[in-house]
Amino acid sequence: MEQPEPLPCTVVGKEEEELLKRAFFSWAEFSRFFDKWCQQRLVMFSVKNSTRVARSPWAGVPPLYRLVHVLKYSYVLLVCKDVRSPNQPTEWSCQPSCPAFITLKLSPLRDRLVVSECQLTHSHPACPRGFAYHFRPGHLLANACLPVRMTNQISKQFVAPDDVRRLLSYCKGPDHGVLDALHVLEGLFRTDPEAKVKLVFVEDQAMVETVFFLTSRTRALLRRFPRILLVDRLPALQGALDLLAVLCVDGAGRARQAACCVARPGTPSLLRFVLVSLLQSAPDVKGRVRCLTAGPEVAAQLRAVRQLLPCARVQICRAQGLETLFSKAQELGGASREDPGLWPLLCRLAGASSYAAYTEALAELRAQGPDAFVKYFDHNWAPRHDMWVRFRAYEASRDLDACALVRGHRRRLLSRLSPSHSVAQCLRDLVAMQWADAAGEAASEG
């Protein structure tokens, strides 16, 4: 088979120029880019030398102290690996004579990684067969922490204490906070061996994407009080995480945390993932849930939610619905924070205590509201008024205010979370919150 020839010097020079202009705001971003870049050119590079950001003299100084685990390295030297081995494909043939290299360094502002030097002229032709055999997507991330084959295998499954210990035994370093997160889960299992934990890793990367967990205590609460479930979602918490908590309402009308999920921002279908995991942890509650109140994002997943909870009414938290509606009105150019009319009108709509009061407020909105917003409202919200208007609320006849319960939980949650960007620290705070609640209950019962 005829081998592809090395690229002409003019093409190489242009590629070098383009690479030298690149900047990356995380090691993960560079790794994903570099995977695609190598696949397009059928070349492989490996890390020859590196220096961690944590060892830098600026590691404790803003903005770097917040980016230690994000940027990971202040210096990386990548050298070409010649993978030509047509006769023995299982053999890794490394040719140290190839002069191709790429140097990645911390930028002068110390807030990103930049390509400072590169030499892309290879001393050998590309080898598609050798590349296909040896190349593994995410290898820069995997080499730094866990084997990708292991994270892919265990991802999206419930893990047992032995699984966590096995992952820890393979960890080579604290990259992406994986080691720290696993240590938190190890501590959780040590205290509560019956806890339920589901881990999701980014595909082909040793990076935690989502962690769902509930303790044996909160699972018992869920089984005891499954009738009304509330979802409190904090998107882009501290700018780096999505946090979703499922609450149950006890006999005294208090919101009690049943399960928690920490995820990277923008994780798709997070609500569905959490509900599936919740029902897998406590399958006997499936037919006993009578009402689920969540944020406006539930509308996009309505069919899936109703399949999961066939006996439950699905509602949108009115306070969150109002915020979404007013934000949309601002986006469409029909309202401002100083607008004296629209916000009170939306509040009247959401808080209507009867169908007559709702239709009266709706007629006023259609007569006075901005055309673009009214069109949006009629298409997206009016057909679902039974999900968010007060007179249709499941809890209205039970002297409960779901929105107030969610707000109270959120205040308590935010007061206990550390100002950290890491999955591990968020998990640590949530687990500590569980133990504090358990201790408080034990003291009050005693």
C-alpha positions in Angstrom: 0.0 0.0 0.0 1.4 3.4 -1.0 2.0 5.6 2.0 0.9 9.3 2.1 3.8 11.6 1.6 4.7 14.3 4.2 2.9 17.6 3.6 4.8 20.2 1.4 6.7 22.9 3.4 4.2 25.7 2.4 1.3 23.7 3.9 3.3 22.9 7.0 4.3 26.5 7.4 0.6 27.6 7.2 -0.4 25.0 9.7 2.3 26.1 12.1 1.1 29.7 11.8 -2.5 28.7 12.5 -1.4 26.6 15.5 0.6 29.4 17.0 -2.5 31.6 17.0 -4.5 29.1 19.1 -5.4 29.7 22.8 -7.2 27.2 25.1 -9.0 28.0 28.3 -8.7 24.5 29.7 -6.5 21.4 29.3 -9.7 19.5 28.4 -10.4 22.0 25.6 -6.9 21.6 24.2 -7.2 17.8 24.4 -10.5 17.7 22.5 -9.0 20.0 19.8 -5.8 18.0 19.6 -7.7 14.7 19.1 -9.5 16.1 16.1 -6.3 17.8 14.8 -4.3 14.5 15.0 -7.1 12.5 13.4 -7.2 14.9 10.4 -3.5 14.5 9.9 -3.0 10.8 10.9 -0.2 11.8 13.3 0.4 11.0 17.0 2.1 13.0 19.7 2.8 12.1 23.3 3.8 14.2 26.3 7.6 14.1 26.7 7.9 16.8 29.4 5.4 18.8 31.5 5.1 21.1 34.5 1.9 21.3 36.5 0.3 24.7 37.3 0.1 23.7 40.9 3.9 23.9 41.1 4.0 27.4 39.5 5.0 30.3 41.8 1.8 32.0 40.7 -0.5 29.1 41.7 -1.9 30.9 44.7 -2.4 34.3 43.0 -5.6 35.3 41.0 -6.7 34.4 38.5 -4.5 31.3 38.5 -5.5 29.9 41.9 -9.0 29.4 40.5 -7.7 27.6 37.4 -5.2 25.1 38.8 -7.4 22.1 38.0 -8.8 23.6 34.8 -5.5 24.6 33.0 -3.6 21.8 34.7 -0.2 22.5 33.1 2.0 25.6 32.8 4.3 23.8 30.3 3.8 20.8 28.0 6.2 19.4 25.3 4.5 17.1 22.9 6.7 15.0 20.5 5.8 13.0 17.5 5.4 9.2 17.8 6.0 7.4 14.6 3.6 4.5 14.6 4.8 2.7 11.4 4.6 -1.0 12.0 3.1 -2.6 8.9 4.4 -6.1 9.7 3.7 -6.2 13.4 0.7 -4.1 14.2 0.7 -4.9 17.9 4.1 -3.4 18.3 4.5 0.3 19.1 7.5 1.6 17.1 8.6 4.9 18.5 11.1 6.7 16.2 12.8 9.4 18.4 14.5 10.9 15.3 11.3 12.6 14.1 11.8 16.3 14.8 8.1 17.3 15.0 7.1 18.8 18.3 4.5 21.2 19.8 5.1 23.3 23.0 2.2 24.5 25.0 2.7 27.2 27.7 0.7 29.4 30.1 -0.1 32.7 28.5 1.4 36.0 29.9 -2.0 36.7 31.5 -1.9 33.2 33.1 -5.5 32.6 32.3 -5.1 30.3 29.2 -2.8 27.9 27.4 -1.1 28.9 24.2 1.0 27.2 21.6 4.4 29.0 22.0 6.4 26.8 19.5 5.8 24.1 17.0 7.7 22.2 14.3 5.3 20.1 12.1 7.8 18.8 9.6 7.9 15.0 10.0 10.8 12.7 9.0 8.4 9.9 7.9 5.1 9.5 6.0 1.8 9.1 7.7 0.7 5.5 8.4 -3.1 5.2 8.4 -3.0 1.5 9.6 -0.6 2.2 12.5 -2.6 5.3 13.5 -5.9 3.5 13.4 -4.5 0.8 15.7 -2.7 3.0 18.2 -4.7 6.2 18.4 -7.2 6.5 21.3 -9.4 9.6 21.6 -8.9 11.4 24.9 -5.5 9.9 25.5 -4.0 13.2 26.8 -6.7 13.2 29.5 -6.6 9.5 30.2 -2.8 9.4 30.5 -3.1 12.1 33.2 -5.5 10.3 35.4 -7.5 7.2 34.5 -7.6 4.8 31.5 -10.4 5.8 29.1 -11.5 2.2 28.7 -12.2 2.1 32.4 -14.1 5.3 32.5 -16.2 4.4 29.4 -17.0 1.0 30.9 -18.2 2.3 34.3 -19.9 5.5 33.1 -23.7 5.8 33.5 -23.8 3.0 36.1 -24.3 2.9 39.8 -21.0 2.2 41.5 -20.3 0.2 44.6 -17.6 0.9 47.3 -15.3 -1.6 45.5 -15.7 0.2 42.2 -14.6 3.5 43.8 -11.6 1.8 45.4 -10.7 0.2 42.1 -10.9 3.6 40.3 -8.7 5.2 43.0 -6.1 2.4 42.6 -5.8 3.3 38.9 -5.6 7.1 39.4 -2.2 8.6 38.5 -3.0 12.1 39.6 -5.7 14.6 40.6 -6.5 15.7 37.1 -9.9 17.2 36.5 -10.7 16.8 40.2 -11.4 13.1 39.5 -9.2 11.9 42.4 -10.7 14.4 44.8 -14.3 13.5 43.7 -13.6 9.8 44.2 -12.2 10.4 47.6 -15.4 12.2 48.6 -17.4 9.2 47.3 -15.1 6.8 49.2 -15.9 8.8 52.4 -19.6 8.7 51.7 -19.5 4.9 51.3 -17.4 4.5 54.4 -20.1 6.2 56.4 -23.0 4.9 54.5 -22.4 1.6 52.6 -26.0 1.6 51.4 -25.8 4.9 49.6 -26.6 5.0 45.9 -24.2 6.7 43.6 -24.2 6.9 39.8 -21.2 8.2 37.9 -21.1 9.6 34.4 -17.7 10.4 32.7 -17.3 12.5 29.6 -17.0 10.0 26.7 -13.4 9.0 25.9 -12.1 11.3 28.7 -11.2 10.8 32.3 -13.4 13.7 33.4 -16.4 13.5 35.7 -19.5 14.9 33.9 -22.3 14.0 36.3 -22.6 12.5 39.8 -26.0 11.5 41.2 -26.3 10.3 44.8 -28.7 9.7 47.7 -28.0 8.3 51.1 -29.8 5.4 52.8 -31.5 8.0 55.1 -32.8 10.2 52.2 -33.9 7.1 50.3 -36.0 6.1 53.4 -37.5 9.6 53.4 -38.4 9.3 49.7 -40.1 6.0 50.3 -42.0 7.4 53.2 -43.1 10.6 51.6 -43.3 10.1 47.8 -46.5 11.9 47.1 -45.2 15.4 46.3 -41.7 15.8 44.7 -40.1 19.2 44.1 -37.1 19.9 41.9 -34.6 22.7 42.7 -32.2 23.3 39.9 -29.3 25.8 40.2 -27.9 26.2 36.7 -24.3 27.4 36.3 -23.7 27.4 40.0 -20.5 29.4 40.8 -20.1 29.6 37.0 -18.9 26.0 36.7 -21.6 23.5 37.7 -25.3 22.6 37.5 -26.8 21.4 40.7 -30.2 19.6 40.9 -31.8 18.5 44.1 -35.0 16.4 44.4 -37.1 17.2 47.5 -40.0 15.3 49.1 -42.6 16.9 51.3 -43.0 15.3 54.7 -46.1 15.0 56.9 -45.4 18.4 58.5 -45.2 20.1 55.1 -41.4 20.5 55.1 -39.2 20.1 52.1 -36.7 17.3 52.7 -33.8 16.7 50.4 -34.1 13.2 48.8 -31.4 13.1 46.1 -28.7 15.4 44.6 -27.0 15.6 41.2 -23.9 17.6 40.3 -23.2 18.1 36.6 -21.1 20.1 34.2 -23.1 23.1 32.8 -25.3 22.3 29.8 -25.6 18.6 30.5 -28.5 17.5 28.3 -31.7 16.0 29.7 -30.4 16.3 33.3 -33.9 16.2 34.8 -34.7 12.9 33.0 -31.4 11.4 34.1 -32.1 12.3 37.7 -35.6 10.9 37.7 -34.5 7.7 36.0 -31.7 7.3 38.6 -34.1 8.1 41.5 -36.6 5.4 40.3 -33.8 2.9 39.9 -32.7 3.6 43.5 -36.3 3.4 44.9 -38.5 1.6 42.2 -41.4 1.2 44.6 -42.2 5.0 44.6 -42.9 5.1 40.8 -46.7 4.7 41.1 -47.0 6.7 44.4 -45.8 10.1 43.2 -48.9 12.3 42.7 -47.2 15.6 41.8 -43.8 16.8 40.5 -43.0 20.5 40.5 -39.9 21.5 38.5 -38.5 24.5 36.6 -39.7 25.6 33.2 -37.2 23.2 31.6 -39.6 20.3 32.4 -41.9 21.4 29.5 -39.2 20.2 27.0 -39.1 16.8 28.7 -42.8 16.4 29.5 -43.4 13.2 27.6 -40.4 11.5 29.2 -41.4 12.7 32.7 -45.0 11.5 32.3 -43.7 8.1 31.2 -41.5 7.9 34.2 -44.2 9.1 36.7 -47.5 8.0 35.1 -49.6 8.9 38.2 -48.1 12.3 38.8 -49.3 15.8 37.8 -46.4 17.7 36.4 -46.2 21.4 37.3 -43.9 24.4 36.7 -42.7 26.3 39.7 -44.6 29.6 39.5 -41.7 31.8 40.7 -39.3 30.3 38.1 -42.0 30.5 35.5 -42.4 34.2 36.1 -38.7 34.8 35.9 -38.5 33.0 32.6 -41.5 34.9 31.2 -40.2 38.3 32.2 -36.7 37.5 30.9 -38.3 36.4 27.5 -40.2 39.7 27.4 -36.9 41.6 27.9 -35.2 39.5 25.3 -38.0 40.2 22.8 -37.7 43.9 23.4 -41.1 44.4 25.0 -40.1 45.1 28.7 -37.5 46.6 30.9 -36.9 46.4 34.6 -38.5 49.8 34.9 -41.6 48.7 33.1 -44.5 49.4 35.5 -47.1 47.2 33.9 -45.9 43.9 32.6 -44.4 42.3 35.7 -47.5 42.9 37.9 -49.7 41.6 35.0 -47.6 38.4 34.8 -47.9 38.0 38.6 -51.7 38.3 38.3 -51.7 35.6 35.6 -49.6 33.2 37.6 -51.3 33.9 40.9 -54.9 33.7 39.6 -57.1 32.0 42.2 -59.8 31.1 39.6 -60.3 30.5 35.9 -62.2 33.7 35.6 -59.4 35.7 37.2 -56.9 34.0 34.8 -59.0 34.8 31.7 -59.4 38.4 32.8 -55.6 38.8 33.2 -55.0 37.0 29.9 -57.3 39.3 28.0 -55.5 42.3 29.5 -52.1 40.8 28.4 -53.3 40.2 24.9 -54.6 43.7 24.7 -51.6 45.5 26.2 -48.6 43.2 25.8 -46.0 43.5 23.1 -47.0 41.5 20.0 -43.8 39.4 19.8 -44.1 38.4 23.5 -47.9 37.7 23.3 -47.2 35.4 20.3 -44.5 33.6 22.3 -46.8 33.3 25.3 -49.8 32.0 23.3 -47.6 29.3 21.7 -45.6 28.2 24.7 -47.4 29.0 27.9 -51.1 29.5 27.4 -51.7 25.8 26.3 -50.0 24.7 29.5 -51.7 27.1 32.0 -52.7 24.1 34.1 -49.0 23.5 34.9 -48.2 26.9 36.3 -51.3 29.0 37.3 -52.1 28.9 41.0 -55.8 27.8 40.9 -54.7 24.6 39.1 -51.9 23.9 41.5 -51.9 20.4 43.1 -50.8 21.7 46.5 -53.2 24.7 46.6 -55.9 22.6 48.5 -53.3 21.3 50.9 -52.1 24.6 52.3 -48.7 24.1 50.7 -46.7 26.6 48.7 -44.3 24.6 46.5 -42.4 27.8 45.4 -41.8 28.8 49.0 -40.5 25.4 49.8 -38.1 25.5 46.9 -36.9 29.0 47.8 -36.3 28.0 51.4 -34.3 24.9 50.3 -32.3 27.1 47.9 -31.4 29.6 50.6 -30.3 26.9 52.9 -28.3 25.2 50.2 -26.5 28.3 49.1 -25.6 29.1 52.7 -23.8 25.8 53.0 -21.9 25.6 49.6 -18.3 26.7 49.4 -17.2 29.3 46.7 -15.5 26.5 44.7 -15.6 25.6 41.1 -14.9 21.9 41.6 -17.2 18.9 41.4 -15.4 17.4 44.4 -15.9 20.4 46.7 -19.6 20.6 45.8 -20.0 16.9 46.5 -18.2 17.4 49.8 -20.5 20.2 50.8 -23.7 18.3 49.8 -22.6 15.2 51.8 -21.7 17.3 54.8 -25.2 18.9 54.5 -26.7 15.4 54.6 -24.8 14.4 57.7 -25.7 17.7 59.4 -29.4 17.2 58.7 -29.2 13.6 60.0 -27.5 14.8 63.2 -30.1 17.5 63.7 -32.9 15.1 63.3 -31.3 12.6 65.8 -30.8 15.4 68.3 -34.4 16.6 68.0 -35.8 13.1 68.4 -33.5 12.4 71.4 
